[in-house]
């Protein structure tokens, strides 16, 4: 996912991510894709816009799972992993995002997985396989800001119902 424009259309960031998804789906024809995002703009959700774009670019609708309730990265992670937890045939996943967003996303998706394991009391046999990123030319140029680290820690902690203390 990635936020839609105010007119409810796809942004360049979202299109970049979808282009990477199509390449991955072409390389791995047995794989599926989850489109995630539910914050409606002009009656469109991110998930619906992404699904339509993927279908327009040759991806069969049957290969697309939809999570259309989330409104930010933490709810993308929580809702997507809950969706996958209900589908035991899926045992791995790959995150696709921009390079500057990958660190935060991977932490939150792993935390969402751990939350499901904690809630169910069972180790979940899903694993992250790899990550695909669009090189947005910002990632790695400077250290993470303290506010970015604090925000991610707070979001991950909230999945477990605890507060993250920062200094």
HELIX and SHEET records of a PDB file:
HELIX    1   1 UNK A   12  UNK A   27  1                                  16    
HELIX    2   2 UNK A   46  UNK A   56  1                                  11    
HELIX    3   3 UNK A   61  UNK A   63  5                                   3    
HELIX    4   4 UNK A   73  UNK A   85  1                                  13    
HELIX    5   5 UNK A   99  UNK A  120  1                                  22    
HELIX    6   6 UNK A  146  UNK A  159  1                                  14    
SHEET    1   A 2 UNK A  33  UNK A  36  0                                        
SHEET    2   A 2 UNK A  64  UNK A  67  1                                        
SHEET    1   B 2 UNK A  92  UNK A  98  0                                        
SHEET    2   B 2 UNK A 127  UNK A 134  1                                        
END                                                                             
